């Protein structure tokens, strides 16, 4: 490198001794090759033209990628410049902090002879960026009470951001008091930061009051409130505020649309998503890859994989995130062959797959029962792509082997894992044991699951069902007795279905809907029809000590069955029914949906907590393995 420069240098000859000294002063770090070359160019002229050297060092600081680079630049500054020149000292402090070297940053800051308010704000901002609330507050206090520097807007914004990141409520409230005392309670940037902070704290009322106290809300104010409603699980208000924002004449930007799309994940209204899709085109944001990726992911979660594919096809240059999102959609819907073809295409297009890519690919193979393909990609993942298997990959492989009845192979894989199996791995094995009624392995898997998470009732129920299916009533009773000694916190099962621009929510034995009588009559009708063609209720999961008839009545009141009856009542025969369940679908409800798709000649899609189930002509896309 030095010889190349020597040949091209136009000017006075280099003295040999100076050359040796310079090479020792600037060791040729690979990470600092740009710095080395540019510093050489100014070495002999820096005493005459200081500005070019300063500009070079500032540029090198921006492109530095390690602490070593920072230290090389630091040494050059000490030799040739004053810390006050162009705020080079402040820039060095920020660089050290960005590289994670807090001791170097603090030591340099303490050594700087002339520190002004900009220097102090730079240090506060640096600690805020790396999420170091303790040091951020320490410097914040020292700045005012020991060094007598005034806090300004920039100071407050940095510390508010640190408090929001750390979710430090008490410190955040104190900062709010400081802002009021300083007369900044109506400064729009400061108020926007507080709105964001209170939203992260879950203090929606405080954010609401601050927003409406502003004399005039700007775009950031509205976007902050949209994010507050979305983050705190109030998607309806996010949509309302978007409408108010439009009435006030503001044009949505990327942040607005992303908040809206995130709200739609919690408010799964297909027509609303279509309307937002239209707004995206109107605003000219359809070329924004982040928005397009979020949109295709949302359509996929709504059961509209074909629309996801159209959105993806419109992305001119899809990045790795977009490619992975599309692959995840295929996996979630159980389209294994399509997922493999898509993966091959992405590799041909130059994408380098990572552990997330392989998680979705193996999941797609698992959901489709593609054993040979799954084994192949699990092998080349590490051998060819140098991606080391993680717990999610092992979980997918255990699920894949278990799906095809290869329980012993799945068990051997678990025992050979270099990682400690987690609940996902043991849960995959337990699910296979339930389907194939392998008592011994099922018992071991359940015991490991209970040891990992003793508060999850599903593990006890699964083990009890395995015992019951094998006729081991005494063992099943022991598990049920053990359950009675535990205090479980269970999420209430509920199902959602869209109709008439509204989401209709149902829980077990729900009579809260205005049309409940009609819905339950429809449910009784379809249950009678499917029994006439051979449907038999599966009551093993009902652990109450009651008659079989009572168990059947209990299981017939599951939320997804009520949602299904409602859908059949209000929808046309040619319209697919899409139901979303917050928990995993039960075996009885899965069988019910299969029979209903046959007798009603309709297509039913149910998304549970694990995957999509597509029902048609008495069959399910999961192959009765879920």
Wavefront OBJ file of the C-alpha trace (Angstrom):
o trace
v 0.000 0.000 0.000
v 2.788 2.432 0.992
v 4.848 1.674 -2.129
v 1.835 2.257 -4.345
v 1.295 5.667 -2.763
v 5.022 6.501 -2.975
v 4.959 5.934 -6.708
v 1.969 8.216 -7.225
v 2.921 10.990 -4.804
v 3.781 14.262 -6.487
v 5.837 16.597 -4.344
v 8.996 16.578 -2.220
v 10.850 13.295 -1.841
v 10.075 11.242 1.218
v 12.918 11.004 3.686
v 13.624 7.305 4.509
v 13.721 7.929 8.261
v 10.387 9.755 8.168
v 8.885 6.877 6.230
v 9.863 4.337 8.900
v 8.585 6.539 11.703
v 5.285 7.051 9.941
v 4.750 3.320 9.382
v 5.261 2.656 13.078
v 2.913 5.461 14.042
v 0.158 4.147 11.784
v 0.123 0.331 11.782
v -1.726 -0.885 8.680
v -4.956 -2.111 10.309
v -7.115 -3.727 7.660
v -10.181 -2.034 9.132
v -8.425 1.347 8.773
v -7.093 1.024 5.228
v -9.038 4.093 4.101
v -7.736 6.087 7.055
v -4.165 4.935 6.379
v -4.261 5.973 2.752
v -5.916 9.321 3.331
v -3.685 10.156 6.308
v -0.605 9.492 4.191
v -1.840 11.971 1.630
v -1.952 14.765 4.200
v 1.021 13.778 6.333
v 3.480 16.255 4.852
v 1.058 19.057 4.096
v -0.938 19.026 7.351
v 1.260 21.702 8.906
v 0.365 24.020 6.040
v -3.253 23.032 5.362
v -5.008 21.876 8.537
v -8.552 21.860 7.174
v -8.008 18.965 4.740
v -6.563 16.828 7.534
v -9.467 17.667 9.828
v -11.971 16.805 7.091
v -10.157 13.553 6.410
v -10.218 12.530 10.060
v -13.898 13.411 10.454
v -14.687 11.343 7.366
v -12.614 8.459 8.718
v -14.476 8.643 12.032
v -17.813 8.287 10.267
v -16.625 5.179 8.411
v -14.700 3.568 11.286
v -15.890 0.120 12.280
v -13.940 -0.773 15.424
v -12.386 0.613 18.581
v -8.951 0.091 17.000
v -9.872 2.504 14.217
v -11.013 5.073 16.772
v -7.742 4.762 18.651
v -5.668 5.248 15.499
v -7.592 8.444 14.701
v -7.319 9.493 18.361
v -3.536 9.167 18.173
v -3.441 11.256 15.003
v -5.515 13.991 16.668
v -3.199 14.109 19.683
v -0.194 14.477 17.368
v -1.507 17.124 14.977
v -4.715 18.805 16.129
v -6.414 20.489 19.053
v -9.511 18.848 20.488
v -11.436 22.061 19.862
v -10.789 21.993 16.111
v -14.084 21.200 14.435
v -15.427 19.477 17.537
v -13.127 16.564 16.774
v -13.060 15.654 20.481
v -16.855 15.417 20.594
v -16.821 13.272 17.472
v -14.241 10.929 18.974
v -16.289 10.544 22.159
v -19.362 9.658 20.086
v -17.351 7.203 18.007
v -16.032 5.394 21.095
v -19.571 5.148 22.487
v -20.956 3.826 19.202
v -18.277 1.135 19.263
v -19.299 0.200 22.812
v -16.131 1.440 24.496
v -17.580 3.506 27.349
v -14.292 3.731 29.375
v -12.407 5.191 26.371
v -15.196 7.688 25.729
v -15.394 8.820 29.356
v -11.609 9.088 29.717
v -11.291 11.185 26.567
v -14.170 13.426 27.639
v -12.592 13.994 31.061
v -9.265 14.941 29.407
v -10.765 17.477 27.030
v -9.629 20.929 28.232
v -12.544 22.952 26.912
v -15.995 21.399 27.145
v -19.021 23.455 26.144
v -22.746 22.606 26.177
v -22.375 20.903 22.797
v -19.753 18.566 24.281
v -21.989 17.687 27.215
v -25.024 17.136 24.980
v -22.914 14.941 22.723
v -21.987 12.744 25.688
v -25.596 12.527 26.916
v -26.757 11.708 23.396
v -24.085 9.033 23.038
v -25.112 7.258 26.236
v -28.755 7.523 25.174
v -28.076 5.913 21.785
v -26.491 2.845 23.375
v -29.276 2.578 25.970
v -27.065 3.350 28.994
v -29.642 5.097 31.180
v -27.459 5.139 34.303
v -24.600 7.065 32.694
v -27.051 9.187 30.748
v -28.727 10.374 33.963
v -25.349 10.823 35.700
v -24.065 13.127 32.975
v -27.446 14.885 32.831
v -27.220 15.674 36.571
v -23.515 16.656 36.445
v -24.080 18.973 33.527
v -26.567 21.148 35.407
v -25.743 20.889 39.087
v -21.952 20.506 39.054
v -20.876 22.274 35.856
v -23.700 24.859 35.705
v -24.584 24.202 32.050
v -28.189 24.828 31.059
v -30.303 21.966 29.818
v -31.795 22.562 26.408
v -34.174 20.760 24.093
v -31.491 18.411 22.791
v -30.475 17.416 26.326
v -34.043 16.541 27.284
v -34.735 14.636 24.068
v -31.710 12.396 24.648
v -32.621 11.538 28.242
v -36.333 11.051 27.416
v -35.311 8.572 24.711
v -33.124 6.660 27.193
v -35.977 6.503 29.736
v -38.412 5.276 27.080
v -35.990 2.553 25.979
v -35.419 1.381 29.561
v -39.115 1.845 30.500
v -37.960 3.837 33.545
v -41.264 5.362 34.699
v -40.095 7.239 37.785
v -37.202 8.847 35.942
v -39.514 9.697 33.040
v -42.003 11.448 35.316
v -39.164 13.446 36.896
v -38.016 14.520 33.447
v -41.532 15.671 32.661
v -41.417 17.864 35.782
v -38.054 19.273 34.639
v -39.542 20.121 31.240
v -42.434 21.976 32.907
v -40.034 23.961 35.124
v -37.914 24.876 32.105
v -40.993 26.052 30.224
v -40.679 23.350 27.556
v -44.013 21.623 28.196
v -45.399 22.946 24.903
v -42.283 22.497 22.735
v -43.587 20.160 20.061
v -40.408 18.015 19.767
v -40.209 17.538 23.528
v -43.926 16.756 23.821
v -43.700 14.237 20.965
v -40.845 12.518 22.797
v -42.932 12.397 25.988
v -45.918 10.978 24.064
v -43.691 8.208 22.752
v -42.237 7.622 26.229
v -45.632 7.385 27.940
v -46.797 5.042 25.191
v -43.860 2.717 25.943
v -44.804 2.894 29.640
v -48.405 1.913 28.826
v -49.642 5.263 30.201
v -52.081 5.938 27.381
v -54.032 8.613 29.286
v -50.890 10.708 29.845
v -49.957 10.485 26.154
v -53.532 11.411 25.211
v -53.518 14.533 27.435
v -50.135 15.696 26.148
v -51.226 15.269 22.544
v -54.388 17.336 22.893
v -52.624 20.001 25.007
v -50.386 20.885 22.061
v -51.367 24.155 20.357
v -50.733 22.477 17.015
v -49.920 18.838 16.308
v -47.421 18.065 13.579
v -46.943 14.851 11.591
v -44.708 13.317 14.254
v -47.368 14.043 16.907
v -50.047 12.141 14.985
v -47.711 9.258 14.157
v -46.681 9.042 17.814
v -50.306 8.720 18.904
v -51.005 6.080 16.257
v -48.040 4.113 17.619
v -49.271 4.554 21.212
v -52.704 3.100 20.418
v -51.205 0.245 18.425
v -48.540 -0.683 20.996
v -51.091 -0.751 23.779
v -53.581 -3.008 22.025
v -56.171 -0.374 21.083
v -56.168 -0.682 17.270
v -59.632 0.899 16.828
v -58.320 4.215 18.163
v -55.305 4.032 15.850
v -57.690 3.859 12.883
v -59.807 6.703 14.335
v -56.746 8.927 14.766
v -55.671 8.177 11.212
v -59.058 9.393 9.986
v -58.783 12.536 12.136
v -55.299 13.148 10.792
v -56.618 13.046 7.222
v -59.449 15.439 8.149
v -56.768 17.827 9.462
v -55.159 17.819 6.033
v -52.054 15.774 6.820
v -50.737 13.304 4.277
v -49.662 9.908 5.686
v -46.003 8.935 5.495
v -44.133 5.662 6.008
v -44.439 5.775 9.809
v -48.201 6.361 9.570
v -48.784 3.397 7.276
v -46.572 1.038 9.287
v -48.468 1.886 12.498
v -51.773 1.306 10.710
v -50.655 -2.058 9.334
v -49.467 -3.107 12.799
v -52.883 -2.113 14.154
v -54.493 -4.323 11.511
v -52.608 -7.341 12.858
v -54.607 -6.920 16.063
v -57.750 -5.889 14.199
v -57.869 -8.476 11.390
v -60.349 -6.752 9.077
v -59.679 -7.738 5.494
v -61.604 -4.794 4.058
v -59.684 -2.367 6.257
v -56.385 -3.767 4.981
v -57.643 -3.405 1.416
v -58.561 0.230 2.137
v -55.094 0.919 3.579
v -53.603 -0.800 0.545
v -55.461 1.763 -1.568
v -54.103 4.608 0.579
v -50.586 3.255 0.060
v -50.993 3.581 -3.715
v -52.590 7.015 -3.383
v -49.641 8.258 -1.321
v -47.088 6.780 -3.707
v -45.694 4.480 -1.013
v -46.231 1.243 -2.920
v -42.529 1.213 -3.888
v -41.502 1.366 -0.220
v -40.079 -2.078 0.482
v -40.677 -1.946 4.254
v -44.363 -1.159 3.741
v -44.725 -3.769 0.983
v -43.122 -6.437 3.190
v -45.387 -5.593 6.130
v -48.412 -5.645 3.825
v -47.653 -9.028 2.276
v -47.029 -10.470 5.730
v -50.380 -9.105 6.922
v -52.293 -10.527 3.952
v -50.687 -13.887 4.648
v -51.836 -13.793 8.274
v -55.353 -12.995 7.070
v -55.370 -16.177 4.996
v -54.915 -14.394 1.662
v -51.685 -15.947 0.494
v -52.547 -15.283 -3.161
v -52.712 -11.528 -2.466
v -49.403 -11.745 -0.561
v -47.836 -13.208 -3.664
v -49.210 -10.358 -5.812
v -47.791 -7.764 -3.411
v -44.434 -9.534 -3.480
v -44.444 -9.670 -7.278
v -44.831 -5.877 -7.385
v -41.617 -5.318 -5.376
v -38.999 -4.387 -7.969
v -35.986 -5.353 -5.843
v -37.058 -7.510 -2.890
v -34.558 -7.574 -0.030
v -33.824 -10.412 2.371
v -36.627 -9.401 4.750
v -39.227 -9.451 1.947
v -37.974 -12.813 0.668
v -38.081 -14.302 4.164
v -41.591 -12.927 4.777
v -42.877 -14.585 1.587
v -41.213 -17.875 2.542
v -42.805 -17.627 6.008
v -46.212 -17.213 4.344
v -45.786 -20.434 2.372
v -44.692 -22.240 5.536
v -47.591 -20.905 7.625
v -50.119 -22.101 5.051
v -48.520 -25.524 4.705
v -47.405 -25.030 1.084
v -44.210 -27.053 1.353
v -43.476 -27.626 -2.346
v -44.031 -23.967 -3.156
v -41.774 -22.973 -0.240
v -38.952 -25.166 -1.567
v -39.281 -23.779 -5.102
v -39.327 -20.244 -3.710
v -36.231 -20.953 -1.615
v -34.387 -22.253 -4.696
v -35.363 -19.124 -6.599
v -34.126 -16.816 -3.829
v -30.758 -18.591 -3.780
v -30.477 -18.229 -7.562
v -31.243 -14.533 -7.124
v -28.243 -14.224 -4.817
v -29.816 -14.323 -1.360
v -27.623 -15.874 1.307
v -29.960 -17.838 3.614
v -29.567 -17.485 7.376
v -31.011 -19.288 10.404
v -34.399 -17.518 10.019
v -34.660 -18.597 6.379
v -34.018 -22.229 7.292
v -36.476 -22.088 10.187
v -39.289 -21.190 7.767
v -38.111 -23.671 5.142
v -37.953 -26.576 7.604
v -41.307 -25.512 9.056
v -42.816 -25.667 5.563
v -41.370 -29.152 5.060
v -42.767 -30.192 8.447
v -46.276 -28.861 7.802
v -46.351 -30.682 4.470
v -44.750 -33.940 5.629
v -41.794 -33.619 3.224
v -39.394 -35.828 5.169
v -36.675 -36.324 2.544
v -36.641 -32.651 1.632
v -36.528 -31.646 5.296
v -33.608 -33.973 6.000
v -31.757 -32.689 2.947
v -32.082 -29.030 3.850
v -31.270 -29.684 7.506
v -28.041 -31.344 6.335
v -26.899 -28.730 3.815
v -27.831 -25.926 6.186
v -24.626 -26.529 8.132
v -22.521 -28.417 5.569
v -22.956 -26.015 2.649
v -24.395 -22.747 4.011
v -22.457 -22.816 7.316
v -25.595 -22.089 9.345
v -25.398 -23.891 12.671
v -28.683 -25.570 13.740
v -30.540 -23.818 16.538
v -33.412 -24.938 18.757
v -36.063 -23.853 16.247
v -34.458 -26.014 13.555
v -34.371 -29.061 15.830
v -38.002 -28.438 16.801
v -38.994 -28.440 13.117
v -37.065 -31.657 12.465
v -38.581 -33.437 15.475
v -42.035 -32.337 14.301
v -41.262 -33.529 10.754
v -40.033 -36.951 11.863
v -42.872 -37.321 14.329
v -45.465 -36.450 11.677
v -44.358 -39.450 9.633
v -44.345 -41.815 12.617
v -40.539 -41.875 12.936
v -40.719 -41.302 16.694
v -37.556 -43.225 17.554
v -35.588 -41.196 15.003
v -37.019 -38.016 16.494
v -36.044 -39.134 19.991
v -32.491 -39.994 18.865
v -32.192 -36.562 17.275
v -33.180 -34.937 20.574
v -30.622 -36.990 22.476
v -27.874 -36.096 19.995
v -28.555 -32.361 20.111
v -25.601 -30.198 21.209
v -28.166 -27.834 22.780
v -30.432 -28.399 25.744
v -33.931 -29.232 24.369
v -36.566 -26.589 25.096
v -40.350 -26.786 25.296
v -40.654 -26.453 21.501
v -38.578 -29.584 20.926
v -40.275 -31.708 23.607
v -43.692 -30.341 22.583
v -43.132 -31.502 19.002
v -42.326 -34.998 20.258
v -45.322 -35.050 22.609
v -47.637 -34.070 19.755
v -46.346 -36.994 17.708
v -46.781 -39.353 20.652
v -50.411 -38.225 20.966
v -51.124 -38.997 17.315
v -49.321 -42.359 17.288
v -50.216 -43.235 20.907
v -46.645 -43.915 22.010
v -47.062 -43.991 25.787
v -43.446 -44.399 26.880
v -42.015 -41.585 24.780
v -45.089 -39.451 25.428
v -44.624 -39.806 29.149
v -40.959 -38.783 28.969
v -41.753 -35.824 26.710
v -44.584 -34.663 28.993
v -42.421 -34.974 32.101
v -39.718 -32.833 30.491
v -42.309 -30.291 29.399
v -43.841 -30.133 32.878
v -40.367 -29.693 34.378
v -39.666 -26.820 31.968
v -43.062 -25.173 32.407
v -45.142 -26.602 35.279
v -47.789 -23.876 34.894
v -48.887 -24.879 31.371
v -52.046 -27.021 31.616
v -51.750 -28.259 28.011
v -48.913 -30.607 28.951
v -50.995 -32.308 31.639
v -54.010 -32.577 29.339
v -51.922 -34.099 26.542
v -50.389 -36.672 28.881
v -53.811 -37.523 30.337
v -55.194 -37.982 26.810
v -52.332 -40.329 25.898
v -53.077 -42.443 28.980
v -56.809 -42.387 28.309
v -56.374 -43.406 24.654
v -54.276 -46.380 25.801
v -56.865 -47.396 28.393
v -54.588 -46.543 31.316
v -57.374 -44.917 33.316
v -55.534 -45.044 36.631
v -52.566 -43.097 35.233
v -54.908 -40.632 33.544
v -56.691 -40.091 36.881
v -53.364 -39.410 38.619
v -52.532 -36.721 36.072
v -55.978 -35.154 36.536
v -55.558 -35.256 40.304
v -52.173 -33.553 39.928
v -53.819 -30.858 37.818
v -56.288 -30.122 40.616
v -53.395 -29.313 42.950
v -52.019 -26.725 40.523
v -53.208 -23.183 40.008
v -53.245 -22.571 36.279
v -53.562 -19.255 34.488
v -55.116 -20.053 31.133
v -55.861 -17.746 28.255
v -59.545 -17.806 27.471
v -60.158 -19.343 24.060
v -61.851 -17.055 21.565
v -62.505 -17.021 17.822
v -62.897 -14.130 15.391
v -64.687 -13.862 12.072
v -65.155 -10.834 9.820
v -68.576 -9.780 8.512
v -70.127 -6.448 7.593
v -66.929 -4.417 8.173
v -66.804 -5.718 11.728
v -64.935 -8.365 13.643
v -67.291 -10.671 15.537
v -65.714 -12.293 18.591
v -66.997 -15.476 20.218
v -65.987 -17.345 23.356
v -67.055 -20.768 24.595
v -70.831 -21.113 25.103
v -71.261 -17.523 23.912
v -74.752 -15.969 23.958
v -73.674 -12.322 23.897
v -74.189 -11.760 20.169
v -77.463 -10.047 19.142
v -78.246 -13.021 16.866
v -77.273 -15.688 19.394
v -80.519 -17.644 19.079
v -80.153 -17.937 15.303
v -76.446 -18.819 15.621
v -77.037 -21.627 18.112
v -79.930 -23.004 16.096
v -77.637 -23.064 13.069
v -74.949 -24.803 15.130
v -77.427 -27.492 16.263
v -78.494 -27.946 12.661
v -75.001 -28.483 11.288
v -74.008 -30.768 14.174
v -77.079 -32.908 13.429
v -76.219 -33.026 9.706
v -72.600 -34.079 10.175
v -73.573 -36.786 12.665
v -75.883 -38.211 10.035
v -72.896 -38.720 7.720
v -70.701 -40.362 10.313
v -69.200 -37.635 12.531
v -68.390 -38.759 16.094
v -67.412 -36.253 18.795
v -63.922 -36.553 20.273
v -64.274 -36.016 24.027
v -60.877 -37.220 25.312
v -59.736 -33.673 26.017
v -62.647 -33.084 28.422
v -61.163 -34.001 31.780
v -64.263 -33.379 33.884
v -65.767 -36.416 35.571
v -69.156 -36.226 33.804
v -71.255 -38.377 31.470
v -70.311 -38.677 27.816
v -73.445 -36.810 26.772
v -72.472 -33.863 28.955
v -68.940 -33.920 27.540
v -70.338 -33.820 24.002
v -72.495 -30.854 24.907
v -69.491 -29.063 26.409
v -67.264 -29.610 23.398
v -70.020 -28.536 20.982
v -69.927 -25.048 22.497
v -66.318 -24.270 21.560
v -65.794 -20.767 20.198
v -64.650 -21.840 16.718
v -67.847 -23.873 16.241
v -69.997 -20.891 17.186
v -67.956 -18.676 14.816
v -68.382 -21.304 12.086
v -72.158 -21.396 12.579
v -72.273 -17.595 12.407
v -70.213 -17.601 9.210
v -72.527 -20.117 7.558
v -75.518 -18.056 8.654
v -74.378 -14.751 7.145
v -72.135 -15.714 4.196
v -72.832 -16.850 0.673
v -72.081 -20.441 -0.229
v -69.302 -19.470 -2.652
v -67.497 -17.291 -0.086
v -64.618 -18.911 1.855
v -65.004 -18.670 5.623
v -61.936 -17.406 7.498
v -61.839 -17.877 11.276
v -59.010 -16.849 13.582
v -58.497 -18.721 16.863
v -56.170 -17.406 19.573
v -55.308 -20.925 20.822
v -54.552 -24.215 19.118
v -57.606 -25.813 17.536
v -58.918 -28.955 19.239
v -59.130 -32.292 17.450
v -62.934 -32.308 17.697
v -63.235 -28.834 16.140
v -60.842 -29.846 13.367
v -62.979 -32.896 12.591
v -66.128 -30.754 12.727
v -64.732 -28.290 10.162
v -63.787 -31.174 7.852
v -67.317 -32.603 7.869
v -68.934 -29.170 7.530
v -66.814 -28.412 4.433
v -68.236 -31.608 2.932
v -71.936 -31.194 3.656
v -72.034 -27.417 3.046
v -69.851 -27.612 -0.085
v -67.715 -24.714 1.168
v -64.099 -23.796 1.828
v -63.147 -23.091 5.448
v -59.902 -21.588 6.687
v -59.030 -21.572 10.386
v -55.864 -19.920 11.660
v -54.905 -21.103 15.135
v -51.878 -20.202 17.249
v -49.615 -22.492 15.204
v -50.675 -22.472 11.574
v -53.414 -22.257 8.947
v -55.849 -25.104 8.367
v -57.584 -25.153 4.981
v -60.675 -27.401 4.881
v -62.323 -28.665 1.721
v -64.244 -31.846 0.832
v -63.774 -33.379 4.296
v -59.986 -32.966 4.331
v -57.602 -30.562 6.025
v -54.358 -29.211 4.633
v -52.557 -30.296 7.822
v -53.238 -33.965 7.071
v -54.793 -34.380 10.517
v -51.436 -33.630 12.113
v -51.210 -30.324 13.922
l 1 2 3 4 5 6 7 8 9 10 11 12 13 14 15 16 17 18 19 20 21 22 23 24 25 26 27 28 29 30 31 32 33 34 35 36 37 38 39 40 41 42 43 44 45 46 47 48 49 50 51 52 53 54 55 56 57 58 59 60 61 62 63 64 65 66 67 68 69 70 71 72 73 74 75 76 77 78 79 80 81 82 83 84 85 86 87 88 89 90 91 92 93 94 95 96 97 98 99 100 101 102 103 104 105 106 107 108 109 110 111 112 113 114 115 116 117 118 119 120 121 122 123 124 125 126 127 128 129 130 131 132 133 134 135 136 137 138 139 140 141 142 143 144 145 146 147 148 149 150 151 152 153 154 155 156 157 158 159 160 161 162 163 164 165 166 167 168 169 170 171 172 173 174 175 176 177 178 179 180 181 182 183 184 185 186 187 188 189 190 191 192 193 194 195 196 197 198 199 200 201 202 203 204 205 206 207 208 209 210 211 212 213 214 215 216 217 218 219 220 221 222 223 224 225 226 227 228 229 230 231 232 233 234 235 236 237 238 239 240 241 242 243 244 245 246 247 248 249 250 251 252 253 254 255 256 257 258 259 260 261 262 263 264 265 266 267 268 269 270 271 272 273 274 275 276 277 278 279 280 281 282 283 284 285 286 287 288 289 290 291 292 293 294 295 296 297 298 299 300 301 302 303 304 305 306 307 308 309 310 311 312 313 314 315 316 317 318 319 320 321 322 323 324 325 326 327 328 329 330 331 332 333 334 335 336 337 338 339 340 341 342 343 344 345 346 347 348 349 350 351 352 353 354 355 356 357 358 359 360 361 362 363 364 365 366 367 368 369 370 371 372 373 374 375 376 377 378 379 380 381 382 383 384 385 386 387 388 389 390 391 392 393 394 395 396 397 398 399 400 401 402 403 404 405 406 407 408 409 410 411 412 413 414 415 416 417 418 419 420 421 422 423 424 425 426 427 428 429 430 431 432 433 434 435 436 437 438 439 440 441 442 443 444 445 446 447 448 449 450 451 452 453 454 455 456 457 458 459 460 461 462 463 464 465 466 467 468 469 470 471 472 473 474 475 476 477 478 479 480 481 482 483 484 485 486 487 488 489 490 491 492 493 494 495 496 497 498 499 500 501 502 503 504 505 506 507 508 509 510 511 512 513 514 515 516 517 518 519 520 521 522 523 524 525 526 527 528 529 530 531 532 533 534 535 536 537 538 539 540 541 542 543 544 545 546 547 548 549 550 551 552 553 554 555 556 557 558 559 560 561 562 563 564 565 566 567 568 569 570 571 572 573 574 575 576 577 578 579 580 581 582 583 584 585 586 587 588 589 590 591 592 593 594 595 596 597 598 599 600 601 602 603 604 605 606 607 608 609 610 611 612 613 614 615 616 617 618 619 620 621 622 623 624 625 626
